[in-house]
Amino acid sequence: MITINGVDYIPASEVGAMAEKTDGMVYCIIRTYSAGVHAGFVKRREGKEVELVNSRRIWYWDGAASLSELATKGAGKPQNCKFPAPVPSITLTEAIEIIPCSAAAQNMIQECAVWTKN
């Protein structure tokens, strides 16, 4: 890890080793062109199409400056995050960014209280 101006950067070669795996699937944050941001286990990827298992939509997060920080450290203020309930499976057709999560980030996302619109 390298720290520049107080920001920690992790070499790309180490990111894959950080990701939690279940049945060979890596937990990642996926940013799409038009369907928002999702987090889940990547079951399949073909071009821009990604199928996630046990996926949560990342509607709003607090306490991370970017999706990269959310994927490496989690959100510093999970009580303010808006992550709806997980869905068993989702196919995203316009993935433009796939970020493997650290174990800490994965746990924070999965354990965050379910947000519902009142």
MDTraj code that builds the backbone (N, CA, C; nanometers):
import mdtraj as md
import numpy as np

residues = "MET ILE THR ILE ASN GLY VAL ASP TYR ILE PRO ALA SER GLU VAL GLY ALA MET ALA GLU LYS THR ASP GLY MET VAL TYR CYS ILE ILE ARG THR TYR SER ALA GLY VAL HIS ALA GLY PHE VAL LYS ARG ARG GLU GLY LYS GLU VAL GLU LEU VAL ASN SER ARG ARG ILE TRP TYR TRP ASP GLY ALA ALA SER LEU SER GLU LEU ALA THR LYS GLY ALA GLY LYS PRO GLN ASN CYS LYS PHE PRO ALA PRO VAL PRO SER ILE THR LEU THR GLU ALA ILE GLU ILE ILE PRO CYS SER ALA ALA ALA GLN ASN MET ILE GLN GLU CYS ALA VAL TRP THR LYS ASN".split()
xyz = np.array([
    [0.0848, -0.1159, 0.0000],
    [0.0000, 0.0000, 0.0000],
    [0.0900, 0.1229, 0.0000],
    [0.0465, 0.2250, -0.0721],
    [0.1183, 0.3521, -0.0802],
    [0.0245, 0.4611, -0.0307],
    [0.0763, 0.5520, 0.0519],
    [-0.0040, 0.6640, 0.1002],
    [0.0487, 0.7920, 0.0377],
    [-0.0410, 0.8659, -0.0279],
    [-0.0063, 0.9934, -0.0895],
    [-0.1066, 1.0959, -0.0393],
    [-0.0560, 1.2017, 0.0229],
    [-0.1413, 1.3069, 0.0782],
    [-0.2514, 1.2505, 0.1670],
    [-0.2175, 1.1497, 0.2465],
    [-0.3123, 1.0929, 0.3412],
    [-0.4102, 0.9931, 0.2821],
    [-0.3986, 0.9614, 0.1531],
    [-0.4879, 0.8655, 0.0881],
    [-0.4107, 0.7369, 0.0619],
    [-0.4671, 0.6226, 0.1041],
    [-0.4041, 0.4929, 0.0833],
    [-0.4420, 0.4379, -0.0534],
    [-0.3404, 0.3950, -0.1299],
    [-0.3624, 0.3333, -0.2600],
    [-0.3101, 0.1906, -0.2547],
    [-0.3899, 0.0984, -0.3088],
    [-0.3533, -0.0423, -0.3078],
    [-0.3189, -0.0837, -0.4499],
    [-0.2037, -0.1474, -0.4706],
    [-0.1666, -0.1907, -0.6056],
    [-0.2708, -0.2860, -0.6633],
    [-0.2951, -0.2738, -0.7925],
    [-0.3944, -0.3594, -0.8579],
    [-0.3615, -0.5068, -0.8392],
    [-0.2346, -0.5412, -0.8297],
    [-0.1961, -0.6809, -0.8126],
    [-0.2423, -0.7386, -0.6795],
    [-0.2698, -0.6537, -0.5807],
    [-0.3139, -0.6994, -0.4495],
    [-0.4650, -0.7001, -0.4332],
    [-0.5380, -0.6328, -0.5205],
    [-0.6822, -0.6194, -0.5038],
    [-0.7509, -0.7546, -0.5121],
    [-0.7149, -0.8387, -0.6094],
    [-0.7767, -0.9698, -0.6222],
    [-0.7569, -1.0544, -0.4986],
    [-0.6405, -1.0434, -0.4342],
    [-0.6131, -1.1217, -0.3139],
    [-0.6978, -1.0757, -0.1969],
    [-0.7443, -0.9517, -0.2008],
    [-0.8248, -0.8983, -0.0915],
    [-0.9682, -0.9484, -0.0966],
    [-1.0168, -0.9815, -0.2150],
    [-1.1585, -1.0125, -0.2327],
    [-1.1960, -1.1429, -0.1637],
    [-1.3130, -1.1420, -0.1033],
    [-1.3681, -1.2629, -0.0431],
    [-1.4278, -1.3486, -0.1537],
    [-1.4134, -1.4793, -0.1410],
    [-1.4674, -1.5698, -0.2420],
    [-1.5636, -1.6684, -0.1778],
    [-1.6707, -1.6975, -0.2498],
    [-1.7658, -1.7992, -0.2098],
    [-1.7924, -1.8846, -0.3320],
    [-1.7670, -2.0132, -0.3214],
    [-1.7837, -2.1045, -0.4352],
    [-1.7127, -2.0514, -0.5590],
    [-1.5955, -1.9934, -0.5401],
    [-1.5175, -1.9407, -0.6518],
    [-1.5624, -1.8054, -0.7020],
    [-1.6676, -1.7481, -0.6433],
    [-1.7180, -1.6177, -0.6878],
    [-1.6609, -1.5074, -0.5988],
    [-1.6220, -1.3973, -0.6597],
    [-1.5650, -1.2838, -0.5878],
    [-1.6735, -1.1794, -0.5635],
    [-1.6760, -1.1232, -0.4417],
    [-1.7705, -1.0171, -0.4066],
    [-1.7167, -0.8851, -0.4604],
    [-1.7965, -0.8174, -0.5436],
    [-1.7518, -0.6949, -0.6099],
    [-1.8590, -0.5881, -0.6073],
    [-1.8154, -0.4649, -0.6269],
    [-1.9055, -0.3533, -0.6536],
    [-1.9037, -0.3332, -0.8047],
    [-2.0227, -0.3238, -0.8636],
    [-2.0369, -0.3049, -1.0075],
    [-2.1056, -0.1715, -1.0318],
    [-2.0407, -0.0861, -1.1102],
    [-2.1041, 0.0398, -1.1527],
    [-2.1501, 0.0194, -1.2959],
    [-2.2745, 0.0551, -1.3225],
    [-2.3293, 0.0359, -1.4563],
    [-2.3511, 0.1702, -1.5245],
    [-2.3770, 0.1620, -1.6542],
    [-2.4035, 0.2821, -1.7314],
    [-2.5371, 0.3450, -1.6928],
    [-2.6402, 0.2625, -1.6731],
    [-2.7733, 0.3200, -1.6496],
    [-2.8533, 0.2556, -1.5365],
    [-2.8007, 0.1500, -1.4743],
    [-2.8760, 0.0815, -1.3679],
    [-2.8178, 0.1075, -1.2297],
    [-2.7302, 0.2033, -1.2167],
    [-2.6744, 0.2375, -1.0869],
    [-2.5597, 0.1486, -1.0439],
    [-2.5457, 0.1361, -0.9119],
    [-2.4343, 0.0623, -0.8514],
    [-2.4912, -0.0554, -0.7731],
    [-2.4256, -0.1698, -0.7853],
    [-2.4686, -0.2926, -0.7178],
    [-2.3473, -0.3597, -0.6561],
    [-2.3709, -0.4388, -0.5518],
    [-2.2640, -0.5177, -0.4902],
    [-2.3139, -0.6606, -0.4754],
    [-2.2287, -0.7563, -0.5076],
    [-2.2670, -0.8961, -0.4952],
    [-2.1564, -0.9866, -0.5456],
    [-2.1852, -1.1167, -0.5452],
    [-2.0896, -1.2155, -0.5941],
    [-2.1023, -1.2259, -0.7458],
    [-1.9912, -1.2098, -0.8170],
    [-1.9920, -1.2185, -0.9631],
    [-1.9982, -1.3659, -1.0027],
    [-2.1119, -1.4039, -1.0585],
    [-2.1311, -1.5420, -1.1033],
    [-2.0809, -1.5600, -1.2457],
    [-2.1036, -1.4556, -1.3282],
    [-2.0669, -1.4652, -1.4686],
    [-2.0442, -1.3258, -1.5247],
    [-1.9464, -1.3177, -1.6158],
    [-1.9225, -1.1927, -1.6876],
    [-1.8946, -1.2255, -1.8329],
    [-1.9677, -1.1589, -1.9212],
    [-1.9451, -1.1713, -2.0656],
    [-1.9517, -1.0314, -2.1235],
    [-1.8364, -0.9764, -2.1599],
    [-1.8331, -0.8388, -2.2092],
    [-1.8824, -0.7443, -2.1015],
    [-1.9842, -0.6647, -2.1347],
    [-2.0398, -0.5697, -2.0383],
    [-2.1513, -0.6300, -1.9536],
    [-2.1862, -0.7555, -1.9784],
    [-2.2933, -0.8193, -1.9028],
    [-2.2352, -0.8935, -1.7824],
    [-2.2908, -0.8644, -1.6647],
    [-2.2450, -0.9254, -1.5405],
    [-2.3652, -0.9803, -1.4659],
    [-2.3551, -1.1052, -1.4225],
    [-2.4598, -1.1640, -1.3391],
    [-2.4090, -1.1702, -1.1959],
    [-2.4871, -1.1129, -1.1040],
    [-2.4526, -1.1126, -0.9630],
    [-2.5475, -1.2022, -0.8854],
    [-2.4954, -1.2617, -0.7788],
    [-2.5739, -1.3422, -0.6862],
    [-2.5698, -1.2723, -0.5508],
    [-2.6817, -1.2777, -0.4771],
    [-2.6919, -1.2133, -0.3456],
    [-2.6481, -1.0675, -0.3559],
    [-2.7170, -0.9945, -0.4410],
    [-2.6782, -0.8585, -0.4772],
    [-2.7619, -0.7531, -0.4057],
    [-2.6955, -0.6459, -0.3664],
    [-2.7643, -0.5294, -0.3095],
    [-2.7360, -0.4079, -0.3972],
    [-2.8394, -0.3278, -0.4177],
    [-2.8214, -0.2010, -0.4882],
    [-2.7587, -0.1025, -0.3895],
    [-2.6603, -0.0304, -0.4347],
    [-2.5940, 0.0714, -0.3522],
    [-2.6569, 0.2053, -0.3912],
    [-2.7638, 0.2417, -0.3209],
    [-2.8406, 0.3613, -0.3548],
    [-2.7690, 0.4877, -0.3061],
    [-2.7155, 0.4828, -0.1843],
    [-2.6469, 0.5984, -0.1243],
    [-2.5511, 0.5460, -0.0183],
    [-2.4317, 0.6028, -0.0138],
    [-2.3375, 0.5664, 0.0920],
    [-2.2815, 0.6922, 0.1549],
    [-2.2362, 0.6789, 0.2805],
    [-2.1818, 0.7918, 0.3547],
    [-2.0548, 0.7459, 0.4251],
    [-1.9517, 0.8249, 0.4166],
    [-1.8282, 0.7920, 0.4857],
    [-1.7250, 0.7245, 0.3971],
    [-1.7400, 0.7368, 0.2660],
    [-1.6394, 0.6913, 0.1697],
    [-1.6412, 0.7924, 0.0551],
    [-1.5225, 0.8319, 0.0107],
    [-1.5134, 0.9369, -0.0903],
    [-1.5498, 0.8892, -0.2306],
    [-1.5396, 0.7584, -0.2546],
    [-1.5632, 0.7054, -0.3887],
    [-1.6011, 0.5578, -0.3787],
    [-1.6399, 0.5004, -0.4900],
    [-1.6673, 0.3562, -0.4915],
    [-1.5412, 0.2762, -0.4638],
    [-1.4281, 0.3270, -0.5056],
    [-1.3015, 0.2581, -0.4774],
    [-1.2766, 0.2496, -0.3275],
    [-1.3007, 0.3586, -0.2561],
    [-1.2839, 0.3572, -0.1109],
    [-1.3907, 0.2696, -0.0452],
    [-1.5130, 0.2747, -0.0957],
    [-1.6189, 0.1895, -0.0425],
    [-1.5800, 0.0420, -0.0572],
    [-1.5193, 0.0056, -0.1699],
    [-1.4800, -0.1335, -0.1950],
    [-1.3601, -0.1775, -0.1110],
    [-1.2745, -0.0848, -0.0730],
    [-1.1560, -0.1233, 0.0041],
    [-1.1749, -0.1097, 0.1544],
    [-1.2495, -0.0066, 0.1981],
    [-1.2635, 0.0192, 0.3420],
    [-1.4065, 0.0052, 0.3940],
    [-1.5047, 0.0101, 0.3053],
    [-1.6438, 0.0162, 0.3484],
    [-1.6818, 0.1608, 0.3746],
    [-1.8049, 0.1826, 0.4173],
    [-1.8527, 0.3170, 0.4477],
    [-1.8268, 0.3484, 0.5943],
    [-1.7762, 0.4663, 0.6211],
    [-1.7475, 0.5066, 0.7579],
    [-1.8726, 0.5356, 0.8401],
    [-1.9852, 0.5598, 0.7729],
    [-2.1108, 0.5910, 0.8422],
    [-2.2218, 0.4999, 0.7892],
    [-2.2139, 0.3689, 0.8188],
    [-2.3125, 0.2753, 0.7639],
    [-2.4556, 0.3056, 0.8068],
    [-2.4737, 0.3716, 0.9195],
    [-2.6088, 0.4047, 0.9653],
    [-2.6789, 0.5007, 0.8705],
    [-2.6037, 0.5718, 0.7878],
    [-2.6617, 0.6664, 0.6923],
    [-2.6769, 0.6072, 0.5517],
    [-2.6261, 0.4865, 0.5311],
    [-2.6288, 0.4260, 0.3977],
    [-2.7692, 0.3801, 0.3609],
    [-2.7975, 0.3801, 0.2319],
    [-2.9261, 0.3356, 0.1800],
    [-2.9012, 0.2200, 0.0836],
    [-2.9040, 0.0983, 0.1389],
    [-2.8863, -0.0236, 0.0617],
    [-3.0141, -0.1057, 0.0770],
    [-3.0967, -0.1160, -0.0279],
    [-3.2174, -0.1982, -0.0181],
    [-3.1840, -0.3456, 0.0057],
    [-3.2880, -0.4258, 0.0276],
    [-3.2707, -0.5692, 0.0542],
    [-3.2011, -0.6382, -0.0631],
    [-3.1243, -0.7425, -0.0342],
    [-3.0576, -0.8158, -0.1416],
    [-3.1577, -0.8927, -0.2276],
    [-3.1204, -0.9123, -0.3521],
    [-3.1976, -0.9976, -0.4428],
    [-3.1136, -1.1219, -0.4714],
    [-3.1780, -1.2350, -0.4943],
    [-3.1020, -1.3593, -0.5159],
    [-3.0119, -1.3537, -0.6393],
    [-3.0574, -1.2852, -0.7450],
    [-2.9801, -1.2798, -0.8693],
    [-3.0219, -1.1576, -0.9486],
    [-2.9264, -1.0995, -1.0193],
    [-2.9552, -0.9872, -1.1088],
    [-2.8555, -0.9916, -1.2236],
    [-2.9021, -0.9584, -1.3435],
    [-2.8146, -0.9483, -1.4603],
    [-2.8059, -0.8019, -1.4987],
    [-2.6847, -0.7497, -1.4990],
    [-2.6583, -0.6106, -1.5349],
    [-2.6001, -0.6097, -1.6755],
    [-2.6592, -0.5330, -1.7657],
    [-2.6188, -0.5413, -1.9063],
    [-2.5204, -0.4339, -1.9517],
    [-2.4937, -0.3352, -1.8687],
    [-2.4024, -0.2279, -1.9085],
    [-2.3002, -0.1974, -1.7989],
    [-2.2277, -0.2984, -1.7538],
    [-2.1260, -0.2784, -1.6503],
    [-2.0089, -0.1996, -1.7073],
    [-1.9704, -0.0948, -1.6367],
    [-1.8565, -0.0138, -1.6824],
    [-1.7421, -0.0126, -1.5811],
    [-1.7662, -0.0683, -1.4621],
    [-1.6614, -0.0736, -1.3598],
    [-1.6900, -0.1918, -1.2680],
    [-1.5879, -0.2735, -1.2434],
    [-1.5991, -0.3885, -1.1539],
    [-1.4857, -0.3766, -1.0525],
    [-1.5225, -0.3625, -0.9239],
    [-1.4225, -0.3402, -0.8191],
    [-1.4336, -0.4513, -0.7146],
    [-1.3332, -0.5387, -0.7036],
    [-1.3365, -0.6403, -0.5974],
    [-1.3351, -0.5740, -0.4599],
    [-1.4091, -0.6312, -0.3654],
    [-1.4193, -0.5758, -0.2307],
    [-1.3253, -0.6463, -0.1337],
    [-1.2798, -0.5717, -0.0339],
    [-1.2069, -0.6313, 0.0773],
    [-1.3078, -0.7040, 0.1655],
    [-1.2584, -0.7882, 0.2541],
    [-1.3467, -0.8590, 0.3475],
    [-1.4230, -0.7598, 0.4347],
    [-1.3563, -0.6529, 0.4778],
    [-1.4214, -0.5523, 0.5630],
    [-1.5338, -0.4818, 0.4879],
    [-1.5104, -0.4454, 0.3630],
    [-1.6126, -0.3782, 0.2838],
    [-1.7299, -0.4717, 0.2559],
    [-1.6995, -0.5958, 0.2228],
    [-1.8048, -0.6940, 0.1976],
    [-1.8936, -0.7104, 0.3205],
    [-1.8327, -0.7269, 0.4363],
    [-1.9098, -0.7430, 0.5604],
    [-1.9959, -0.6209, 0.5882],
    [-1.9395, -0.5012, 0.5698],
    [-2.0152, -0.3785, 0.5948],
    [-2.1363, -0.3703, 0.5032],
    [-2.1185, -0.4002, 0.3751],
    [-2.2292, -0.3926, 0.2796],
    [-2.3357, -0.4972, 0.3126],
    [-2.2928, -0.6201, 0.3386],
    [-2.3885, -0.7269, 0.3664],
    [-2.4619, -0.7077, 0.4993],
    [-2.3951, -0.6475, 0.5975],
    [-2.4547, -0.6318, 0.7303],
    [-2.5282, -0.4993, 0.7491],
    [-2.5173, -0.4106, 0.6530],
    [-2.5840, -0.2800, 0.6625],
    [-2.7356, -0.3018, 0.6694],
    [-2.8025, -0.2239, 0.7550],
    [-2.9473, -0.2359, 0.7699],
    [-3.0167, -0.2140, 0.6360],
    [-3.1219, -0.2899, 0.6114],
    [-3.1977, -0.2779, 0.4870],
    [-3.2731, -0.1462, 0.4861],
    [-3.2528, -0.0689, 0.3797],
    [-3.3213, 0.0583, 0.3639],
    [-3.4474, 0.0379, 0.2821],
    [-3.5572, 0.0956, 0.3276],
    [-3.6824, 0.0941, 0.2514],
    [-3.7366, 0.2359, 0.2447],
    [-3.8046, 0.2658, 0.1395],
    [-3.8669, 0.3974, 0.1240],
    [-3.9958, 0.3983, 0.2030],
    [-4.0112, 0.4951, 0.2900],
    [-4.1322, 0.5035, 0.3741],
    [-4.2473, 0.5673, 0.3013],
])
top = md.Topology()
chain = top.add_chain()
for i, resn in enumerate(residues, 1):
    res = top.add_residue(resn, chain, resSeq=i)
    for name in ("N", "CA", "C"):
        top.add_atom(name, md.element.get_by_symbol(name[0]), res)
traj = md.Trajectory(xyz[None], top)
